[in-house]
């Protein structure tokens, strides 16, 4: 058994038949379209209007992205479990289809977080009509530095506003019925406040429409199926009815929307890697070189086992992150750690999976009729969206002290696959205080397993703790972004990643051989990061000694490896996309 998506045998559990229908109809749409047409549209940069029309006909975005009580019935809800499933399926067939969905999620975030009830009703109606949405946050000169945003709203004598400014890298900006724009409230002369990290009163969220004559669509900034817009608003008229939030509420909406949306990038990586894995194992298992099948070579077996176990680990972490998002409340904000780890770690692991598979299939991965060719390109994008890897590590580090100490007792969180509306995600409250978020003890999940590589990994964690307490980084080192982000931060993120993987393993009945093989690569990754930290220019001699001790070789067990390899090899004909 494997937890990987297989569209040809999609018999997963769903709490209701409507959810199953959504997933199966979506799979049917792509399988009927076929790989050749999907690849042709990708090469010709065809806007995916057929997919948008498909979801409109079946009200798929409306059902999946309309929170209670704005939907028509109980099938219309914001259900993180279903959203994960849909993310994975779209990523499996093509990043472009996932992208228009993802940026609609981001565009809807500030709307559903708003207190403007009429705007919410309008958004729900537009969703039912098949609309897509956009998130107008980043700007050309400042990227996602929202302190420096130059989009402005100027109050007029008639109590309306005029919006002026440009936004850059805005997905769906060509056809979004509602663009949720982040800006600043200007004075009467149109002057916007200076860069101020303390004053939140100046911020505002409002909606604009791409059809308005004062909305200038300047260009698509990328060369792909996606439309990633550069647009400008020129004295665009805005009334109070189009304002979503002001002041600190607007600021919180910006960051909390990213909290909701960023973990979806990991699911896109999982979908992409799963399809690429099936295509690669099928090709290699049926190709003979030097009178052997490619899969008979030992180094090929190692690459496939590594790719498979990394992919299973990605999915275990993603599923467990969804559990914590669904149980989130003002008293349980652990998701604020797991979401950025999902974003930065799962997406970078996706790159590693593609690299391993590409080393096996080699030149085949360039061929234009292969899904792999687009996967190898698209997998690179995901670590670089919704905040870079280093931006997310900086967030993750805020939780490090409370991860290792000051633990809080929570009720155990079971698998959260029940039907339900996740209302808290749109009522998260203030975005400050990440360092005060309490976490549960990481040790019990590891203590359930008496496996060689799990034990080695726990020993590495203990040594990392000793580095932090007995060779504590100095103030200068803590201000050294290279030392903290690509050194300490990478190790800590790996530990958090491993924690949720092993916590989720019994929930999904992951066998001991597969789990210990997962920890084989986790031990190796830990050693790689320890060596990287050892080589930092500002590291001290005592810290270097701990780094040397953290470099460990995983347990080698040929019988275990072969059991996992046999499972991997059994998937050689598990899935091929309809031509």
Steps between C-alpha positions, in 0.01 A plus 500: 500500500612856431349835591593649162226637276409270212224650285432165331416344838363793695318321778583727792276556796274805484248595767237583237422395144501856369867541591580172325306621194704823484830313502393232253349752257823702511710190432264409216537848347879472482510136391255576217709798398804273491871554542563604140249787515617612846859508371401682182313768697803536726740544206271750325432693822123453462288668766316215677151628431375141452590415859343821631185422304499142634518611862233762428258239362537283809539792747819337627681812622171617648451181697860474619570868573174640639492495881183447693255673515545649151449180300179352365512188716728278710712414193625861491760532773868581560615149581879477520493124449330534161717796407813288553358227277414745224841668524670167450286401200557834323875485563501143366368615161669837462619795706304750290166351602611502862622858473168657400339318793775600745493870421120492525544364853734786582265757346209366703691507829463874575136482387401219735700667780316828447208630706340625178210256472373632168838444337498143629155438351620641170811279504285192566275590207797557271647164601175328406521678164848354445712808581869493585670734747835672556717619790647846434780505755845514342648791306781523249732718709436334836393142438304378803644767733155622595638772727615677182184461291430801276142421398296784651141595576431874516182629665292734282263780600199278430631237751605261224859409419730489201745211472836551333799273465636187337507135598740243362505120482125467555360167385159514327539878468371474143154359582442526876151627579634610838861603558566541873744794504724590792593867532537803723263782587646821355451855620281747309786584264556134417819464703544156655662444842871432525639155573389432860518154656296606804205686351232259378224765479604599147413171328192410299359211294251570221368319194532596134375344175710435190224627266499855637635768263734630772659154537795478262625149428860574405638155420551140595839492671564129433510286187262219594136394500454699818415867483716666766396859463662837524209741532438860603205686651458858378261704716296183537181597690446315829211535742472376856302206361815377322729529801573172674697616803710783635784545746620200698216286362635554148853422612383179671298401194812521283708270721217268601405446136854385433470267802196341335650480152871433532472136603317427170833533320619183670197315367575617147851356542355169620270479197777585253745253652245217512427523128870532418575197718249278318630611162863444604461155655297383200765620256794357695337164575428437132832622356795265448863612493807271492265199500339614828189691590592845625333416830747211552787744562567552870549876474164527321330302775653739755377806311146364471484395865624844603249675272213281620573536872550875467166524320321290765655723767380813319148366500505387863611846607242671280214289630602560862533875441142500371389332824649783707351765274156346546518493881652850522354748744614801699620247761674275248715683246749221427406521133698824480818291528392214277367711209837669422683169545254346253569784261880506515585139579252308286566715195879465529458126552297501180803638317710221648252232386504635144881514503520134607253388233667711232837340573338167411298589189765747378433634147147358505413776743547763228259348249204722419243221525602414857316641801845500661625778274251749647534354850875564499434864412202564726637335815761778520237770536330380817778565756519857367132598535309627809828598664842355423644205690703736718200722579313196625800371699513839673138444608571143606789604725260704715355169626828325579523564875142390565543195278773365724366624835195664662280224361123513538269203545243483222244236427632259238398606151357212291472498122278792397322366191147575615271730302500845657556871448833631632372836618798593718728547200308819423499616861865448595539834676832684557807377315746586777626282784638204305768452765228447760328214316521187716566160341464142616796281594672353195653200681200263548444459124859377458490280810224285346751354255797275569657544157874547432484818291236659722737450794791652309287801406395551865867495599565773241216708648653465848839617372337797330334586832835480673649737245221746580547478878870428552640687200225757465519727195625845594305820438719560196425152366129547563517812284696314229224406255717245320584322826141501625300440182704262286671348805296473820167557324540216250572251779207617711261486203614142432426402860147647484450324166608164642279548806174523307606222263552252783192629681291429190655164412273287724190694390566389140633155591844562356698179542821499705722428200376801307515725808856400587600550136350850522721564801796369301484813281405722795818395682702572185334840456567586865866415446513717187355798685738442793796507262364818342476660846855383579627695200340832597754778536380613843481159669701439816721202586255352759213532251711329232553208734126451539457521124755222452309283749172566317643358177386139509453218253156337487453135582547280192258208474492322165188302585310816591619679189389213274154490656454869423651458154258218420212730592644776280557263208145366527376846397664481154167454324276657764415811299538641150304803394255469215680610182 
